[in-house]
Amino acid sequence: MAVYVFKFGGTSVGSTERIKAVADKVKQAHDQGHQIVVVVSAMSGETNRLIGLAKQMQVQPNEREMDVLLSTGEQVTVALLSMALHEMGCPACSYTGSQVKILTDNSHTKARIQEIDDKKIRADLMAGKVVVVAGFQGVDAAGNITTLGRGGSDTTAVALAAALNADECHIYTDVDGVYTTDPRVEPKARRLNKITFEEMLEMASLGSKVLQIRAVEFAGKYNVALRVLSSFEGGEGTLITYEESEMEKALISGIAFNRDEAKLTITGVPDVPGIASKILGPIAELNIEVDMIIQNVAEDATTDFTFTVHRNDFLKAKEILQKVSKELHAREVTGDDNIVKISIVGVGMRSHAGIASTMFKVLADEAINIIMISTSEIKISVVVDEKYLELAVRSLHATFNLEQEGYPLTL
Amino acid sequence: MAVYVFKFGGTSVGSTERIKAVADKVKQAHDQGHQIVVVVSAMSGETNRLIGLAKQMQVQPNEREMDVLLSTGEQVTVALLSMALHEMGCPACSYTGSQVKILTDNSHTKARIQEIDDKKIRADLMAGKVVVVAGFQGVDAAGNITTLGRGGSDTTAVALAAALNADECHIYTDVDGVYTTDPRVEPKARRLNKITFEEMLEMASLGSKVLQIRAVEFAGKYNVALRVLSSFEGGEGTLITYEESEMEKALISGIAFNRDEAKLTITGVPDVPGIASKILGPIAELNIEVDMIIQNVAEDATTDFTFTVHRNDFLKAKEILQKVSKELHAREVTGDDNIVKISIVGVGMRSHAGIASTMFKVLADEAINIIMISTSEIKISVVVDEKYLELAVRSLHATFNLEQEGYPLTL
């Protein structure tokens, strides 16, 4: 008998029929003698409907009240799922975040979990009940309803799994696992059986939006074995776990990419201390997130400074940068919003040299010009012209033999 | 400066526009320096939508989960109304029943309020905020969400008014007060400025569905001055309060009627002790509510027994009664579902004789045959053929001079 936390997202509970299908899956696991806690999101579309209502009331809706409003979405789902389980003769009991209670700080709309009281849940599990918990929400010390931000249901599930010391936390989604790259770009992309937390973090932050980053961090921190599976099909999914010896064979686990990037360069900047903050400060003030940052070695006392932003922020950032350029007496500001970032990710890089040079050679062989390069311990990212995206991903996928299980590549 | 509790029902908050109109009304009172607590229902249609979802999940939805589900309706409204108030620059804070907390027993879907913690509300009022409370809901001692049953928002408002010792509790609805009778039947019907709790109870239970009966009982018990007003029009509405000397002039306050009645008679029943329970027991077992009950004086050791039920239950009740009739060796079972009950209500009856005989004379003058009669201290009800409803109501309204303020009738 094992303890499992299952999490089903909005699409998986998007209709009464879907909720019944979820109940079916939960009941099967319960019938096998396992103790099951289910975390659910709002039915798909409901959160957006509520946000729409809020915006009709207030241009910038009050955040405390927004949390009161949005938390009803999951509350509806937990009640309906519990009813479906009752109808199948499976004892169940629902809880809101506040009822559990999932204590958070008081940062409305983006609260962080501080503590989970597991008493009621454990008592219900011991009594043979399935426990159905509203994801995404909690309560602060003063009793105000809080929410964890979009995708927060993943975090709820992982936090509950940690608190209950669950055997595994299953994140049911509309994909059947984590892939070596996006199958829409490379049809030979393969589902990974396992991936490490670190790799998953790099993959997720780079655009493979299967799991919320915070949930993966949380799972890594508390060593919760996380499994991504399909709500609709069968299969084992992908297990996200700590690095094991078996994994050391893997050089590269996957290829992530991000189409939403744009780059900005300011040239002829005086090469003096504090220049980076003078350039990026005004950008940050506008809440524009900066991704890659590259500063070249200075020549003739000036330097060139390049960074990437989300494509939606390109024009706004360029405008600011032109002002900054004048103040700094820089040479000029150039930009390009037709770029993509491609990254290869793998814990195997740590112990194997030559991965970067292999990557660059593959791109060179295809005559793909590399615009920017950035590396971390387990990831190498390049920025290239967006027209090369598919070609680059497929060439890298083939070279690193990602379509074959067991990572047979030897350099 | 006064403390008011305002309650707005589902129609009054049925759209974002309506919610803004409510916010406007609330802000006006707040701007005048009053302390305002607002109790709101779910947006009209929402409760039925949720019930529809529940029935898709479970034939007989689990009552605990039903309360979790339905309570989201008011939670949405309190958040939206608070946002609307914020947008107008009026400080506001929302509370669910559980947050307040409104402690109830654990009878899911029909819980009763046991205690209200007024600390948070008083603190907010002192801080100059409008407090917006979700009606219809509470929480039991174990932390389960409970609901008070349909119309329970009225009860929430009255209970809060009692707990806060409010100056008045305003129930905003789609009528502008309590009328001497239904204006659709008698266009001369007049809005009452005042009515006593007891009269209101008799009027409500007889079909003038302006206020929930339990709320009126509660208001009477805790001496909460209750005012029924229109959400959409202006006006003073009707104040429901204790009997005052001024009121003693009133003989009759109003005429209530009920079109949903049907009568059943069993004749030739042995006149022995326990016969009423033998007849009504099987009816009660089917959850059929019996309204008027009349047993005539026995002749030749048998008696006739007549009672009324809701018209929807007529056939079911008749079937049962025929079985009972055989067992008791009664003569026969007859029934009529083309009847109505008409009642005149007024605290003035207590001190004035002759009201009943006046009523009977009016009906006799119009050649209306009285089928059944039943009386209480402040009410006289008659059952007549339904074709006489309008004629009877208008004749009584005229005879008792109800269209004129000040109750000028002298008998």
Interface residues (C-beta under 8 A of the other chain):
Chain A: T16 I19 K20 L50 L53 A54 Q56 M57 Q58 V59 P61 N62 R64 E65 M66 V68 L69 S71 T72 Q75 V76 V78 A79 L80 L81 S82 M83 A84 H86 E87 C93 S94 T96 S98 Q99 K120 G143 N144 I145
Chain B: T16 I19 K20 L50 L53 A54 Q56 M57 Q58 V59 P61 N62 R64 E65 M66 V68 L69 S71 T72 Q75 V76 V78 A79 L80 L81 S82 M83 A84 H86 E87 C93 S94 T96 S98 Q99 K120 G143 N144 I145
